[in-house]
Each structure stands twice: as C-alpha cells, then as structure tokens.
C-alpha cells in the first residue's frame, strides 16, 4: 500500500501510519480478538478462540466441505498411458499415481471427472508384432496363442525388425492392413492388446486406480477430418511430401501426414484434443505426462487455439508435467543389468519390505492373517504413492524403499502411525462414533491449552489448501499440510492427556 501511495499520489506516509489507519478502520467482528502493529508496519491479527471453536464444531458436524467452486465442470484427466506390448515401468508409476490423485481431488470438489488412459495401441510397432505372431503362432485365429511374456515377444520381434529386411517389409504391410481394418489383422491386434491389458489391470488393481481406456486407435477414424480441417483453413504446407503445420511462436512444425501417407502422434493428439473439447465438452483438460513432452503438447494446444477449437480464457487445457524417477545413485532408476524397472517387480518388493517391517514390530503376533495382509498392502502401496506425491512433481525424485517405509519424517508410515494413534484414543476410552457425534453437536470445544489452540488453527487451514491445489495442481502441498497436521497433533497428544487409566480399577 505504501508503494502504491508513493507512486500514484506522491504522498509521503510511513508504512506504520498506514498500518494505524487500517487498524483504526477494522470494524468490530466475530473473527478478530485483537490487532497489533509490529515493527515498521506489520499487522498481527489474533483470532478469537470462540470463533475458531465454532468453525471447528461446524467442521466436525458437517464434515470437511470442499471449497466453493461455482458451477460443476467437466474435467478430463489423461494419465498413465502405457504402451501395449511393453510392460509398465517406473516411469508410468508417476503419471498413474499423480493422475489418479488429481482425479480424486476434482471429484471431491464436486466436478464430473473422466479419467482417460491414452494407450499407445496403434502404429508401426504393431506391424512387427503381428508379423511375428503370424510366424510363431500360425493358427492364432482359431487357437488363442500362449503369449504370457509379451516383453520377450516384443524383444524378439524388434530384433527381427532390425536385422531381417524381408521381415521389416512385411511388418510395414501389416501396419497398412491393420489400419485399413482387415478383420484378421484386427483380431491379431486385439489378441496382443488383451494380453497387455490383463497385465496393466493387475497393477491398477494393486494401486486402486480406475481408468477408462481410449487408445490412439479410438481416434484413428477422426484423423482424416482433422487434416482436411487444417487444409481448408489454409494452415497446411507441403514439405518433401509431408503435410506440416506451423504454429505461431513455435519453431518446430506439426507433421500431420507423413510422406508415405500415414499419420503421426501430432495428428492423433490433435484428434484427441478436438474430441475432448467437442464430444466430451470438457471445461478442463489435464494431461499428466512427463516433462519431456512439454514442447510437443504446448504446440498441439496452440494449434487448437489457432484453428478456433477453444479459448484458453474459457477452457482450461493444461499440461501437468513431472520429473523422472532416480535411483539412490541419483541416476535414472534402472535394474542392476541396466534395464528399466518393471512396475510389478517394484510393487512386489514393496509388499515384501512392508511385511518385514510389520514383523519387526511384532504385528504378526497381534493381528489375524487377514488384518496382517490388509496392513501389508496399506503400508506398501500407501508408502509408494505418498513418496511420489510428497515431492514437488516438477522435480526429479529419488526412489528409496528405506526412506518411504521410515516411520519418522514426512512419510505415509508416519501418517498411518498418527492416524492409528488417534483411533486408539477413542478405542481405549470406550467411546463409539455415536457418542462422538453427539458430543460434536452439543459440546463447546474449549481451546485453552496452547497446543489445542495450535491444532485447532491448523485443522481450519484445510479448505484453503484444497483451493490452492485445484489451481496449481501441485499435490505435495497437501502432503506437507498433512505432515504438519500430524506433527501438530503429536505435540498436542504429548502435552495434553486424552485418555488415562484409573490405577485402582484399571478402567
């Protein structure tokens, strides 16, 4: 305010005088206990305890209300997106976890969310896979081929594609026949897709992920119209037989038709964008894709604006990029032999380590077999998800089982521990849900102790944290807040006895 007055009115007022004017003009209200001016012009606002107490009671009775969001919007979240015939690896883990969490965030805020899995299920690699399938299982049309290990199958066909000229030619013919919808080739394609899908599904089940699959093949029939639309508007140039589109502000053009007449990722991504805007009528589209795709996606979005599909002031189309997963050596996360880490192996390792941890703590002696298994999956998958979400997604992050399973510091294990401790208070005191609800409605919360006061204020910040992450899509802010809440609770728990045993009766 001081800077503004200096610039516009050229008045010489000290910041402290402005602070005095503000304080003098604050009307009496139910929120503020007192206001103090500190230093050269800071204003410290002290909240009224009865105001905070009322807000907390309302939170207890009505539950956590999502932030007010205006009208209900249609939100499309594009995430996970593995490639058929290749196993999911650790790179897909980030997209899958971040995308699912963003979807849940928008659902919690009351929006309609469509979770889309943009599978790589179309294109050149299918030619070589189908050609290899024909050679290895010639009766694939009548007898379902036993391709359990698609990874090995993919490697074999890729090796032949790189070394056998004849096979390579056939692979290209197979692509053409597949894309012209020849029924035998469609059947082969479906077989390969189904094997992959089963593998992906196992992982989605472990991590509790729900997705609707819409691979590149889904948009194939729309691509011709996309090319025609860009041609009709005069945006297409021909370069060595390719059809390209230059988008203002971007040096690399989009290639919408290759010189052999085939389409590219550029074409399918334009078709995808248009379908989400026109058919799905999305108000918000979020692409949870790694940072390496940033330039490509920005070009596609700019092309969509250039041709008039959407106005960025009305429709929010954003890329939510993320960094790569590093090993503890700070290099790209690989196995000892230098291969990418299979996601299934990673999840199984997590389960093994979680069980070791539970047995160390002798949980196996007090839990039933079912409870122990439930604890194992909660700890393993909870810790893997939380480790990812608690890092700023824009940065690379170092994957470490030891760190994520540690019950100290900002980890899922620590939060689960705090949560269990809270549940144990009511259990030890023999107080059930009904009694707690009744108390929340009838009793006044008294915030006398400084640790109660600190905890009360911390709890009330939750809605504004949600508001912030709906805007910037940085979920680590929520993790930081939950960690702060858990530590503030622990301070309160250590200083204020919630439950005590009667020495005589043991009650």
Secondary structure, 3 states (H helix, E strand, C coil): CHHHHHHHCCCCCCHHHHHHHHHHHCCCCCCEEEEEEECCCEEEEEECHHHHHHHHHHHHHHCCCCCCCCCCCEEEEECCCCECCCCCEHHHHHHHHHHHHHHHHHHHCCCEEEEEECCECCCHHHHHHHHHHHHHCCCCCCCCCCCCCHHHHHHHHHHHHHHCHHHHHHHHHHHHHHHCCCHHHHHHHHHHHHHHHHHHHHHHHHHCCCCEECCHHHHHHHHHHHHHHHHHCCCEEEECCEEEECCCCCCCCEEEECCCCCCCHHHHHHHHHHHHHHCCCCCEEEECCCHHHHHHHHHHHHHHHHCCCCCCCCCEEEECCCCCEECCCCCECECCCCCECEHHHHHHHHHHHHHHHHHHCCHHHCCCHHHHHHHHHHHHHHHHHHHHHCCCCCCCEECCHHHHCCCCCCCHHHHHHHHHHHHHHHHHCCCCHHHHHHHHHHCCCCCCCHHHHHHHHHHCCHHHHHHHHHHHCCCHHHHHHHHHHHHHHHHHHHHCCCCCCCCCCCC
